[in-house]
Amino acid sequence: MAARPEILTQLARMLGDDSLRSATDDQVRAAVERRFDVLVAAVVAETADSDDVFDRESALRYADLRLEALGAVLSPETASRLKDAVTPRLASW
């Protein structure tokens, strides 16, 4: 699993909010809730851009690994909701 600073840097990039690089858990969770759809789109776009993704199965594997890493700073409920939002967007690949 990625270290917390790396995850915060990734979330800052995905959500377009550099303040998240040094945010508390509460600040991260609030930002994710405010920009949840942006995060979903960012995970899907990152999956599509990955050289490791070449079909539906590899897309789902890649996204699962990314979501697992991001889940380290999300509430379990938000992490589950994020997976539920991302997975159907990849299922048709």
VOKE-535178 format. One record per residue (C-alpha): residue number from 0; x, y, z; chain; residue in three letters. Coordinates in steps of 0.25 Angstrom, whole numbers, plus 5000, padded with zeros to 4 digits. Example, Ala and Ser with C-alpha at 12.3 -4.5 7.8 and 13.67 -1.06 7.14 Angstrom:
residues 2
{pado 0,{5049,4982,5031},"A","ALA"};
{pado 1,{5055,4996,5029},"A","SER"};
END
This chain:
residues 93
{pado 0,{5000,5000,5000},"A","MET"};
{pado 1,{5005,5014,4997},"A","ALA"};
{pado 2,{5009,5023,5008},"A","ALA"};
{pado 3,{5000,5034,5013},"A","ARG"};
{pado 4,{5007,5046,5007},"A","PRO"};
{pado 5,{5007,5039,4993},"A","GLU"};
{pado 6,{4992,5036,4994},"A","ILE"};
{pado 7,{4990,5051,4999},"A","LEU"};
{pado 8,{4998,5055,4987},"A","THR"};
{pado 9,{4990,5047,4977},"A","GLN"};
{pado 10,{4976,5051,4983},"A","LEU"};
{pado 11,{4981,5066,4982},"A","ALA"};
{pado 12,{4984,5064,4967},"A","ARG"};
{pado 13,{4971,5056,4964},"A","MET"};
{pado 14,{4962,5066,4972},"A","LEU"};
{pado 15,{4970,5078,4967},"A","GLY"};
{pado 16,{4973,5083,4981},"A","ASP"};
{pado 17,{4987,5085,4986},"A","ASP"};
{pado 18,{4983,5087,5000},"A","SER"};
{pado 19,{4980,5072,5001},"A","LEU"};
{pado 20,{4995,5069,5001},"A","ARG"};
{pado 21,{4995,5073,5016},"A","SER"};
{pado 22,{4981,5071,5020},"A","ALA"};
{pado 23,{4975,5064,5032},"A","THR"};
{pado 24,{4966,5051,5030},"A","ASP"};
{pado 25,{4954,5060,5033},"A","ASP"};
{pado 26,{4958,5070,5022},"A","GLN"};
{pado 27,{4961,5059,5012},"A","VAL"};
{pado 28,{4948,5052,5014},"A","ARG"};
{pado 29,{4940,5066,5013},"A","ALA"};
{pado 30,{4948,5069,5000},"A","ALA"};
{pado 31,{4944,5055,4994},"A","VAL"};
{pado 32,{4930,5057,4998},"A","GLU"};
{pado 33,{4929,5070,4992},"A","ARG"};
{pado 34,{4936,5066,4979},"A","ARG"};
{pado 35,{4932,5051,4979},"A","PHE"};
{pado 36,{4928,5051,4964},"A","ASP"};
{pado 37,{4941,5057,4960},"A","VAL"};
{pado 38,{4949,5046,4968},"A","LEU"};
{pado 39,{4940,5036,4961},"A","VAL"};
{pado 40,{4944,5042,4947},"A","ALA"};
{pado 41,{4958,5043,4951},"A","ALA"};
{pado 42,{4960,5028,4955},"A","VAL"};
{pado 43,{4953,5024,4942},"A","VAL"};
{pado 44,{4962,5033,4933},"A","ALA"};
{pado 45,{4974,5029,4940},"A","GLU"};
{pado 46,{4970,5014,4938},"A","THR"};
{pado 47,{4968,5017,4923},"A","ALA"};
{pado 48,{4981,5024,4922},"A","ASP"};
{pado 49,{4989,5013,4928},"A","SER"};
{pado 50,{4998,5005,4919},"A","ASP"};
{pado 51,{4995,4993,4928},"A","ASP"};
{pado 52,{4980,4993,4924},"A","VAL"};
{pado 53,{4977,4986,4911},"A","PHE"};
{pado 54,{4963,4980,4914},"A","ASP"};
{pado 55,{4952,4979,4924},"A","ARG"};
{pado 56,{4959,4970,4933},"A","GLU"};
{pado 57,{4971,4978,4934},"A","SER"};
{pado 58,{4963,4991,4936},"A","ALA"};
{pado 59,{4956,4985,4947},"A","LEU"};
{pado 60,{4969,4980,4954},"A","ARG"};
{pado 61,{4976,4993,4952},"A","TYR"};
{pado 62,{4964,5001,4958},"A","ALA"};
{pado 63,{4963,4991,4969},"A","ASP"};
{pado 64,{4978,4994,4973},"A","LEU"};
{pado 65,{4976,5009,4972},"A","ARG"};
{pado 66,{4963,5009,4980},"A","LEU"};
{pado 67,{4970,5000,4991},"A","GLU"};
{pado 68,{4981,5010,4992},"A","ALA"};
{pado 69,{4972,5022,4992},"A","LEU"};
{pado 70,{4963,5015,5003},"A","GLY"};
{pado 71,{4974,5016,5013},"A","ALA"};
{pado 72,{4970,5031,5015},"A","VAL"};
{pado 73,{4955,5029,5012},"A","LEU"};
{pado 74,{4944,5024,5021},"A","SER"};
{pado 75,{4940,5010,5019},"A","PRO"};
{pado 76,{4926,5015,5014},"A","GLU"};
{pado 77,{4932,5025,5004},"A","THR"};
{pado 78,{4942,5015,4999},"A","ALA"};
{pado 79,{4931,5005,4996},"A","SER"};
{pado 80,{4923,5016,4989},"A","ARG"};
{pado 81,{4935,5020,4981},"A","LEU"};
{pado 82,{4937,5005,4976},"A","LYS"};
{pado 83,{4922,5004,4973},"A","ASP"};
{pado 84,{4922,5017,4965},"A","ALA"};
{pado 85,{4935,5013,4957},"A","VAL"};
{pado 86,{4933,4998,4954},"A","THR"};
{pado 87,{4920,5000,4945},"A","PRO"};
{pado 88,{4928,5010,4937},"A","ARG"};
{pado 89,{4939,4999,4934},"A","LEU"};
{pado 90,{4930,4987,4932},"A","ALA"};
{pado 91,{4926,4991,4918},"A","SER"};
{pado 92,{4941,4991,4913},"A","TRP"};
END
